[in-house]
Amino acid sequence: MNRLTTPSRTAVKALWLVGVLFAVQGFGSAITEARWGTSFGVAALLRAAGVPGWADLVIGAIGGLALLAALYRTVRR
């Protein structure tokens, strides 16, 4: 691979971080909402703004996709 196609270590680390944050915020808030009737973090702010509850799962899924992309880029090195 050349330098133009190889992802930088900083970009891959950022992808891992974003993936973990989104997965925890999305899925964690969905679980907390279902179990205890409350949400937390960014998902709670979105809920207060009138965004439907299924948006938590979308946020978690985006986090999962970011984690898969980070894993792919890490293994591909």
GIRADA-V371107 format. One record per residue. N is the residue number from 0. PSI is psi in degrees with one decimal (999 if undefined). NEAR is the number of other C-alpha atoms within 10 Angstrom. D_LAST is the distance of its C-alpha to the last C-alpha in whole Angstrom. Layout:
<<N;PSI;NEAR;D_LAST> <N;PSI;NEAR;D_LAST>>
This chain:
<<0;145.6;8;9> <1;175.7;6;11> <2;-27.5;7;12> <3;-28.2;7;13> <4;-13.0;7;11> <5;122.8;11;8> <6;141.2;16;9> <7;155.5;12;10> <8;-35.8;11;10> <9;-41.4;9;14> <10;-39.6;12;13> <11;-41.2;19;11> <12;-40.4;13;13> <13;-38.1;14;16> <14;-41.2;21;15> <15;-46.4;20;15> <16;-47.3;16;18> <17;-41.4;18;20> <18;-46.6;24;19> <19;-45.4;18;21> <20;-46.8;17;24> <21;-40.1;25;24> <22;-44.9;24;24> <23;-45.5;18;26> <24;-46.1;22;29> <25;-59.9;28;29> <26;-38.1;21;29> <27;-41.5;19;31> <28;-37.4;25;34> <29;-42.5;24;34> <30;-44.5;15;35> <31;-40.1;13;37> <32;-43.8;17;39> <33;-37.7;12;40> <34;-46.2;10;41> <35;-1.1;8;42> <36;22.3;10;43> <37;156.4;13;41> <38;170.9;24;38> <39;164.0;16;36> <40;-146.5;12;34> <41;-36.9;15;33> <42;-37.2;25;34> <43;-38.6;20;37> <44;-40.7;12;38> <45;-40.6;16;37> <46;-41.4;17;39> <47;-28.1;11;42> <48;-2.4;9;41> <49;7.7;9;42> <50;136.7;13;39> <51;160.5;11;39> <52;-30.1;17;38> <53;-14.0;11;35> <54;-27.8;16;33> <55;-42.7;28;32> <56;-33.9;20;30> <57;-42.5;15;29> <58;-44.2;23;28> <59;-39.4;23;26> <60;-38.3;17;25> <61;-41.5;18;23> <62;-42.0;25;22> <63;-41.2;22;20> <64;-39.3;16;19> <65;-38.4;23;17> <66;-40.1;22;16> <67;-40.4;15;15> <68;-40.9;16;13> <69;-41.1;22;11> <70;-44.5;14;10> <71;-44.6;12;9> <72;-30.6;17;7> <73;-43.5;14;6> <74;-34.7;8;5> <75;-23.3;10;4> <76;999;8;0>>
